[in-house]
Amino acid sequence: MIDIPSEYQQTAYRLAFVRNCLILIIHAHERLDTHSLATAEEPHITGELVKSAKGLLESPEAESWMEHIEVLDDPPQNAPNRYGKKRPRIDIEFVTTGRGKRPRFLIEAKRLYRSDSVSEYFAAGGLQMFVQGHYSAEWPSAGMLGYVQSATCATWLGRLAAGIADRRTEIGCEDTSEWEPAALGDQGLESVRVSRHQRTLQHLGQVEIFHLLLDFV
């Protein structure tokens, strides 16, 4: 019998959890009237996306693994010296159900529709919330969603790739892992990209960010 290291098991479990969360988002997006959201604000789109995901989780078509996932819209996050309404709020939070400490996968969403969208995507209110440890400090991976409302997803993937290359130091991104296919192995996830960032607080270690763009043009 082969002895599989517990670290490997944890990594494999985490990746499977992330993959399932992204698959759920894609299926939820497929159920939306995307054209009606072509000019909608981010909270509007996120609310509809989460509502669609919850509908799928509770539908007769739900797959068996879906019974172990809960999805939350705009939940507050615990942060040092931030209390009550001053706590930061993540756009989407996935939580596994069950006893004990429940793994979470947090996602921040940004609209991609104008010339400064790339800057907003990587700014202090976007990806840097993970780099600075305000979001997902306990977890090794998190996600960014891009709501494409102009041009194409392929165009914005290129713009984000250029944007991340221009901000390596600012966002703690290593040269060797700045933007690459996530290789999640599932149909529909081929366009997902992953980047790796050293968080500002060194004791938090590195965080992997999975990037998924959704078409609302």
ZIJO-V531151 format. One record per pair of residues at least 4 apart in sequence whose ideal C-beta (glycine too) atoms are under 6 Angstrom apart, sorted by the first residue. I is the first residue (numbers start at 0). J is the second residue. D is the distance in Angstrom with one decimal. If there is no record, write none. Layout:
BEGIN
I:J:D
I:J:D
END
This chain:
BEGIN
3:7:5.7
3:8:5.8
16:102:5.8
17:104:5.8
17:140:5.8
18:183:4.9
19:64:5.8
20:93:4.5
20:104:4.8
21:188:6.0
21:211:5.8
23:52:5.5
25:187:5.1
26:55:5.7
27:48:5.4
27:51:4.0
27:52:3.8
27:55:5.9
28:213:5.0
30:51:4.8
31:47:5.9
31:51:5.6
33:215:4.9
36:44:5.2
36:215:5.1
37:148:5.9
37:215:5.5
39:43:4.2
39:44:5.1
41:45:6.0
41:108:5.6
41:110:5.3
44:146:5.3
45:90:5.1
45:108:5.4
46:72:5.8
49:70:5.7
49:72:4.0
52:70:4.9
56:61:5.6
56:65:5.1
61:65:4.4
67:95:5.6
67:96:5.3
68:93:5.9
69:94:4.7
69:96:5.9
70:93:5.5
71:92:4.4
73:88:5.1
74:92:5.0
75:86:4.1
75:88:5.2
76:86:6.0
76:87:5.2
76:89:5.5
78:87:5.7
78:133:5.8
81:85:5.0
81:86:4.8
87:133:5.5
89:105:4.7
89:134:5.5
90:106:6.0
90:107:5.4
90:108:4.4
91:106:4.2
92:105:5.4
93:104:4.3
94:101:5.3
94:103:5.4
95:101:5.2
95:102:4.9
105:134:5.3
105:135:4.6
105:141:5.0
106:142:4.0
106:144:5.6
107:143:5.7
108:144:4.0
109:119:5.7
109:120:4.7
109:125:5.5
110:146:4.9
110:148:5.8
111:116:4.6
111:145:4.6
111:147:5.0
111:155:4.8
112:116:5.9
112:148:3.8
112:149:4.7
117:158:5.4
117:162:4.1
118:122:5.8
119:125:5.9
120:125:5.0
121:125:5.7
121:126:5.0
121:162:5.9
121:166:5.5
121:170:6.0
123:127:4.9
126:143:5.8
127:131:5.5
128:133:4.7
128:134:4.6
129:134:5.2
129:135:5.4
129:141:4.9
129:206:5.4
130:170:5.4
130:171:5.3
130:196:5.0
130:198:5.6
131:199:4.8
132:136:4.5
132:198:5.3
132:200:4.9
132:203:5.2
135:141:4.2
136:203:5.7
140:207:4.2
141:208:5.8
142:209:4.7
143:208:5.7
143:210:4.9
144:211:5.7
145:212:4.2
146:213:5.8
146:215:5.5
147:152:5.2
147:155:5.5
147:212:5.4
147:214:5.3
147:215:6.0
148:215:5.2
150:154:4.1
152:212:4.4
152:214:5.5
155:212:5.8
160:178:4.8
163:177:5.4
163:178:5.3
166:170:5.0
167:172:4.7
170:196:5.7
171:196:4.4
171:197:4.0
172:177:4.9
172:194:5.9
172:196:5.3
176:195:4.2
177:194:5.8
178:192:5.6
178:194:5.5
181:191:4.2
181:193:4.3
181:209:5.8
183:188:4.4
183:191:6.0
191:209:5.8
191:211:5.2
192:210:4.4
193:207:5.8
193:209:5.4
194:208:5.1
195:205:5.6
195:207:5.4
196:206:5.4
197:205:5.6
198:203:4.3
198:206:5.7
END
